[in-house]
C-alpha cells in the first residue's frame, strides 16, 4: 500500500510556536493557502487515491477538504489525532523553556515525544494507535493508494511504525513541514517520494 502522508496547514499556534496538541485550532490564511497549493501539487495523483483519512481536529479536516476535489472520499479517524501534550498544550515553547530550563526543554524536544509531556501521551502510545490504524487500512485497501492528513507527532509515529525504526536519528528525520507531502510504502517499509510546495514553485 502507498500512503501519502500530509501534515495539516499552518495555524496561528504554529506561527507563534505554541503547542496545540489536541486543542482544536483552525487553519490560518497561510495554512489555507498551503492546503490549496498541496491540492495543485497533487492534481495528477489525487485521482489514484482511494481514500483520504483525516484526524478529527479541524486543522486536519479543513486541510483534507481543501486538498480533495471529491470530499466524499474523506474519512475521519480518531486514531489520527495529534499526540496529547498534556500540560504543554496551549503554551508557548519559550515559556515552557523558562519554566523547566532551556537544556531540559531542548532535550525533550530532541527526543521527539519519546518522553511524554507532563500529563500527556508518549510516542510509544501514539505508535500503538498508529499501528492499529495501519492494520485496519492495510486490510481494507491492499495495494491501493491512500492519503493521511494528520499532525507532526502522529506522522512521526506512523513513519516509525511503517519503517519499524524508532531510533533517535530516524525520529528526527521524520519531521515534516506544513507544506510537504511524503509518500511511504508499506511494501518496502520506507519513504518513496517527498513532494514540496516550495520546490514545485507554488
HELIX and SHEET records of a PDB file:
HELIX    1   1 UNK A   12  UNK A   16  1                                   5    
HELIX    2   2 UNK A   29  UNK A   42  1                                  14    
HELIX    3   3 UNK A   46  UNK A   48  5                                   3    
HELIX    4   4 UNK A   58  UNK A   67  1                                  10    
HELIX    5   5 UNK A   71  UNK A   73  5                                   3    
HELIX    6   6 UNK A   78  UNK A   80  5                                   3    
HELIX    7   7 UNK A   86  UNK A   88  5                                   3    
HELIX    8   8 UNK A   93  UNK A  100  1                                   8    
HELIX    9   9 UNK A  102  UNK A  110  1                                   9    
HELIX   10  10 UNK A  123  UNK A  141  1                                  19    
HELIX   11  11 UNK A  152  UNK A  163  1                                  12    
HELIX   12  12 UNK A  168  UNK A  173  1                                   6    
HELIX   13  13 UNK A  197  UNK A  200  1                                   4    
SHEET    1   A 6 UNK A  74  UNK A  76  0                                        
SHEET    2   A 6 UNK A  49  UNK A  54  1                                        
SHEET    3   A 6 UNK A 145  UNK A 150  1                                        
SHEET    4   A 6 UNK A   2  UNK A   7  1                                        
SHEET    5   A 6 UNK A 180  UNK A 185 -1                                        
SHEET    6   A 6 UNK A 190  UNK A 196 -1                                        
END                                                                             
